[in-house]
Amino acid sequence: MKKYLSVIFTALFLTACSKPLPENRMTYAGEWVSKEMYLLILPDGTVSYKRLKGGGSTEVNGPLKEFQGDDFVVGIGFLTTTFDVSETPYIENEQWVMTVDGVKLTKREE
């Protein structure tokens, strides 16, 4: 029972710490995918990320802390990850695309 309460408390804490996406960054919200990367950005500032690379994987789940230019920072306190956005969301061939950490992602339709 303690384990479940801990998980619920952690989830609520992370959600409470997230900053909602600013109005001018709402195009970042959505489910973004490629063969090696998955990125979910919710309007409430919750971020979930998974990347396969070099036979291993990296996962980051946490609240959006801030934007630094076009890049965004996810995490709490000093435990943060900065995502390098070299191409902000734009429409290409009638589909939303964005380049994060050197990977071109396509937005899944809702």
FIKOLZA-1660 file (N, C-alpha, C; in steps of 0.1 Angstrom, whole numbers, plus 5000, padded with zeros to 4 digits):
% residues 110
   i   px   py   pz ch aa at
   1 5008 4988 5000  A  M  N
   1 5000 5000 5000  A  M CA
   1 5009 5013 5000  A  M  C
   2 5020 5012 5008  A  K  N
   2 5029 5024 5008  A  K CA
   2 5035 5027 4995  A  K  C
   3 5038 5016 4987  A  K  N
   3 5044 5018 4974  A  K CA
   3 5034 5025 4965  A  K  C
   4 5021 5021 4965  A  Y  N
   4 5011 5028 4956  A  Y CA
   4 5009 5043 4960  A  Y  C
   5 5009 5045 4973  A  L  N
   5 5008 5059 4978  A  L CA
   5 5020 5068 4973  A  L  C
   6 5032 5061 4974  A  S  N
   6 5044 5068 4970  A  S CA
   6 5043 5072 4955  A  S  C
   7 5039 5062 4947  A  V  N
   7 5038 5065 4932  A  V CA
   7 5028 5076 4929  A  V  C
   8 5016 5075 4936  A  I  N
   8 5006 5086 4934  A  I CA
   8 5011 5099 4938  A  I  C
   9 5018 5100 4950  A  F  N
   9 5023 5112 4955  A  F CA
   9 5034 5118 4945  A  F  C
  10 5042 5109 4940  A  T  N
  10 5053 5114 4930  A  T CA
  10 5046 5119 4918  A  T  C
  11 5036 5112 4913  A  A  N
  11 5029 5117 4900  A  A CA
  11 5023 5131 4903  A  A  C
  12 5016 5132 4914  A  L  N
  12 5010 5145 4917  A  L CA
  12 5020 5156 4919  A  L  C
  13 5031 5153 4925  A  F  N
  13 5042 5162 4927  A  F CA
  13 5048 5167 4914  A  F  C
  14 5050 5158 4905  A  L  N
  14 5056 5161 4892  A  L CA
  14 5046 5170 4884  A  L  C
  15 5034 5166 4885  A  T  N
  15 5024 5174 4877  A  T CA
  15 5023 5188 4883  A  T  C
  16 5023 5189 4896  A  A  N
  16 5022 5202 4903  A  A CA
  16 5034 5211 4900  A  A  C
  17 5046 5205 4897  A  C  N
  17 5058 5213 4894  A  C CA
  17 5059 5217 4880  A  C  C
  18 5051 5212 4871  A  S  N
  18 5052 5215 4857  A  S CA
  18 5046 5229 4854  A  S  C
  19 5052 5236 4845  A  K  N
  19 5047 5248 4840  A  K CA
  19 5039 5246 4827  A  K  C
  20 5027 5251 4826  A  P  N
  20 5020 5249 4814  A  P CA
  20 5027 5255 4802  A  P  C
  21 5025 5250 4790  A  L  N
  21 5032 5256 4779  A  L CA
  21 5027 5270 4777  A  L  C
  22 5036 5279 4774  A  P  N
  22 5031 5293 4771  A  P CA
  22 5023 5293 4758  A  P  C
  23 5014 5302 4756  A  E  N
  23 5005 5303 4745  A  E CA
  23 5013 5302 4732  A  E  C
  24 5025 5309 4731  A  N  N
  24 5033 5309 4719  A  N CA
  24 5041 5297 4716  A  N  C
  25 5040 5287 4725  A  R  N
  25 5047 5274 4724  A  R CA
  25 5037 5262 4723  A  R  C
  26 5024 5265 4721  A  M  N
  26 5014 5254 4720  A  M CA
  26 5017 5244 4709  A  M  C
  27 5024 5249 4698  A  T  N
  27 5027 5240 4687  A  T CA
  27 5036 5228 4691  A  T  C
  28 5043 5230 4703  A  Y  N
  28 5052 5219 4708  A  Y CA
  28 5043 5208 4714  A  Y  C
  29 5031 5210 4718  A  A  N
  29 5023 5200 4724  A  A CA
  29 5019 5189 4715  A  A  C
  30 5020 5177 4719  A  G  N
  30 5016 5166 4711  A  G CA
  30 5025 5154 4713  A  G  C
  31 5022 5144 4705  A  E  N
  31 5029 5131 4705  A  E CA
  31 5038 5131 4693  A  E  C
  32 5051 5132 4695  A  W  N
  32 5061 5133 4684  A  W CA
  32 5069 5120 4683  A  W  C
  33 5071 5115 4671  A  V  N
  33 5077 5101 4669  A  V CA
  33 5087 5101 4658  A  V  C
  34 5096 5092 4659  A  S  N
  34 5105 5088 4648  A  S CA
  34 5108 5073 4651  A  S  C
  35 5116 5067 4643  A  K  N
  35 5120 5053 4645  A  K CA
  35 5127 5051 4658  A  K  C
  36 5135 5061 4662  A  E  N
  36 5144 5060 4674  A  E CA
  36 5140 5068 4686  A  E  C
  37 5129 5077 4684  A  M  N
  37 5126 5086 4695  A  M CA
  37 5111 5087 4696  A  M  C
  38 5107 5089 4709  A  Y  N
  38 5093 5092 4713  A  Y CA
  38 5093 5104 4722  A  Y  C
  39 5085 5114 4719  A  L  N
  39 5084 5126 4728  A  L CA
  39 5070 5130 4729  A  L  C
  40 5065 5130 4741  A  L  N
  40 5051 5135 4744  A  L CA
  40 5052 5147 4753  A  L  C
  41 5046 5158 4747  A  I  N
  41 5046 5171 4755  A  I CA
  41 5031 5175 4756  A  I  C
  42 5026 5175 4769  A  L  N
  42 5013 5179 4771  A  L CA
  42 5011 5194 4774  A  L  C
  43 5000 5199 4771  A  P  N
  43 4998 5214 4774  A  P CA
  43 5000 5218 4788  A  P  C
  44 4998 5208 4797  A  D  N
  44 5000 5212 4812  A  D CA
  44 5015 5212 4816  A  D  C
  45 5024 5209 4806  A  G  N
  45 5038 5209 4809  A  G CA
  45 5044 5196 4812  A  G  C
  46 5037 5185 4812  A  T  N
  46 5042 5172 4814  A  T CA
  46 5049 5167 4802  A  T  C
  47 5061 5161 4804  A  V  N
  47 5069 5156 4793  A  V CA
  47 5074 5142 4795  A  V  C
  48 5073 5133 4785  A  S  N
  48 5077 5120 4785  A  S CA
  48 5086 5117 4772  A  S  C
  49 5098 5112 4774  A  Y  N
  49 5107 5110 4763  A  Y CA
  49 5114 5097 4764  A  Y  C
  50 5116 5091 4752  A  K  N
  50 5124 5078 4752  A  K CA
  50 5131 5078 4739  A  K  C
  51 5144 5075 4739  A  R  N
  51 5153 5074 4728  A  R CA
  51 5161 5061 4728  A  R  C
  52 5161 5055 4716  A  L  N
  52 5169 5043 4714  A  L CA
  52 5182 5047 4706  A  L  C
  53 5193 5044 4711  A  K  N
  53 5206 5048 4705  A  K CA
  53 5217 5039 4709  A  K  C
  54 5225 5034 4699  A  G  N
  54 5237 5026 4703  A  G CA
  54 5234 5014 4711  A  G  C
  55 5223 5007 4708  A  G  N
  55 5220 4995 4716  A  G CA
  55 5214 4997 4729  A  G  C
  56 5212 5010 4733  A  G  N
  56 5206 5012 4747  A  G CA
  56 5195 5022 4745  A  G  C
  57 5189 5026 4756  A  S  N
  57 5178 5036 4756  A  S CA
  57 5179 5046 4767  A  S  C
  58 5174 5057 4765  A  T  N
  58 5173 5068 4775  A  T CA
  58 5159 5072 4777  A  T  C
  59 5155 5074 4789  A  E  N
  59 5141 5078 4792  A  E CA
  59 5142 5090 4802  A  E  C
  60 5133 5100 4799  A  V  N
  60 5131 5111 4808  A  V CA
  60 5116 5114 4809  A  V  C
  61 5112 5115 4821  A  N  N
  61 5098 5118 4824  A  N CA
  61 5098 5129 4835  A  N  C
  62 5091 5140 4833  A  G  N
  62 5091 5150 4843  A  G CA
  62 5084 5162 4838  A  G  C
  63 5084 5173 4846  A  P  N
  63 5077 5185 4843  A  P CA
  63 5086 5194 4835  A  P  C
  64 5079 5202 4826  A  L  N
  64 5086 5212 4819  A  L CA
  64 5090 5223 4828  A  L  C
  65 5103 5226 4828  A  K  N
  65 5108 5237 4838  A  K CA
  65 5108 5250 4831  A  K  C
  66 5113 5251 4819  A  E  N
  66 5114 5264 4812  A  E CA
  66 5118 5262 4797  A  E  C
  67 5117 5273 4790  A  F  N
  67 5122 5273 4776  A  F CA
  67 5134 5282 4777  A  F  C
  68 5144 5278 4769  A  Q  N
  68 5157 5286 4767  A  Q CA
  68 5158 5288 4752  A  Q  C
  69 5153 5299 4747  A  G  N
  69 5152 5301 4733  A  G CA
  69 5142 5291 4728  A  G  C
  70 5145 5283 4718  A  D  N
  70 5136 5273 4712  A  D CA
  70 5138 5260 4720  A  D  C
  71 5149 5258 4728  A  D  N
  71 5151 5246 4735  A  D CA
  71 5142 5246 4748  A  D  C
  72 5140 5234 4753  A  F  N
  72 5132 5233 4766  A  F CA
  72 5139 5224 4776  A  F  C
  73 5137 5228 4789  A  V  N
  73 5143 5221 4800  A  V CA
  73 5133 5213 4808  A  V  C
  74 5136 5200 4810  A  V  N
  74 5126 5192 4818  A  V CA
  74 5133 5187 4830  A  V  C
  75 5126 5187 4842  A  G  N
  75 5132 5182 4854  A  G CA
  75 5128 5190 4866  A  G  C
  76 5134 5186 4877  A  I  N
  76 5131 5193 4890  A  I CA
  76 5145 5197 4896  A  I  C
  77 5146 5209 4901  A  G  N
  77 5158 5214 4907  A  G CA
  77 5170 5213 4898  A  G  C
  78 5181 5207 4903  A  F  N
  78 5193 5205 4895  A  F CA
  78 5192 5193 4886  A  F  C
  79 5182 5184 4888  A  L  N
  79 5181 5172 4880  A  L CA
  79 5173 5175 4867  A  L  C
  80 5180 5181 4857  A  T  N
  80 5173 5185 4845  A  T CA
  80 5179 5180 4833  A  T  C
  81 5172 5180 4822  A  T  N
  81 5177 5176 4809  A  T CA
  81 5172 5187 4799  A  T  C
  82 5181 5192 4791  A  T  N
  82 5178 5202 4781  A  T CA
  82 5177 5196 4768  A  T  C
  83 5166 5198 4761  A  F  N
  83 5163 5193 4748  A  F CA
  83 5166 5203 4737  A  F  C
  84 5175 5200 4728  A  D  N
  84 5180 5209 4718  A  D CA
  84 5170 5209 4706  A  D  C
  85 5163 5220 4704  A  V  N
  85 5154 5221 4693  A  V CA
  85 5160 5229 4682  A  V  C
  86 5165 5222 4671  A  S  N
  86 5171 5229 4660  A  S CA
  86 5161 5234 4650  A  S  C
  87 5150 5227 4649  A  E  N
  87 5139 5231 4641  A  E CA
  87 5126 5231 4649  A  E  C
  88 5120 5243 4651  A  T  N
  88 5107 5243 4659  A  T CA
  88 5096 5237 4650  A  T  C
  89 5085 5234 4657  A  P  N
  89 5074 5228 4649  A  P CA
  89 5070 5236 4637  A  P  C
  90 5068 5229 4626  A  Y  N
  90 5064 5236 4613  A  Y CA
  90 5057 5225 4605  A  Y  C
  91 5049 5229 4595  A  I  N
  91 5042 5220 4587  A  I CA
  91 5050 5217 4574  A  I  C
  92 5052 5204 4571  A  E  N
  92 5059 5200 4559  A  E CA
  92 5050 5189 4553  A  E  C
  93 5047 5190 4541  A  N  N
  93 5038 5180 4534  A  N CA
  93 5026 5177 4542  A  N  C
  94 5019 5187 4547  A  E  N
  94 5007 5186 4554  A  E CA
  94 5008 5179 4567  A  E  C
  95 5020 5178 4573  A  Q  N
  95 5022 5172 4586  A  Q CA
  95 5032 5180 4594  A  Q  C
  96 5029 5180 4607  A  W  N
  96 5038 5188 4617  A  W CA
  96 5051 5180 4619  A  W  C
  97 5062 5187 4618  A  V  N
  97 5075 5181 4621  A  V CA
  97 5083 5191 4630  A  V  C
  98 5093 5185 4637  A  M  N
  98 5102 5193 4646  A  M CA
  98 5114 5185 4647  A  M  C
  99 5126 5191 4648  A  T  N
  99 5138 5184 4650  A  T CA
  99 5143 5187 4665  A  T  C
 100 5145 5176 4672  A  V  N
 100 5149 5177 4686  A  V CA
 100 5161 5168 4688  A  V  C
 101 5172 5173 4694  A  D  N
 101 5184 5165 4696  A  D CA
 101 5189 5159 4683  A  D  C
 102 5188 5166 4672  A  G  N
 102 5192 5161 4659  A  G CA
 102 5183 5151 4652  A  G  C
 103 5172 5148 4658  A  V  N
 103 5163 5138 4652  A  V CA
 103 5150 5145 4647  A  V  C
 104 5146 5142 4635  A  K  N
 104 5134 5148 4629  A  K CA
 104 5122 5140 4633  A  K  C
 105 5113 5146 4640  A  L  N
 105 5101 5140 4646  A  L CA
 105 5089 5144 4638  A  L  C
 106 5079 5135 4637  A  T  N
 106 5066 5138 4631  A  T CA
 106 5056 5137 4642  A  T  C
 107 5047 5147 4642  A  K  N
 107 5036 5147 4651  A  K CA
 107 5025 5137 4647  A  K  C
 108 5021 5129 4657  A  R  N
 108 5010 5119 4654  A  R CA
 108 4997 5127 4654  A  R  C
 109 4988 5123 4645  A  E  N
 109 4975 5130 4645  A  E CA
 109 4967 5125 4656  A  E  C
 110 4959 5133 4662  A  E  N
 110 4951 5130 4674  A  E CA
 110 4938 5123 4670  A  E  C
% end
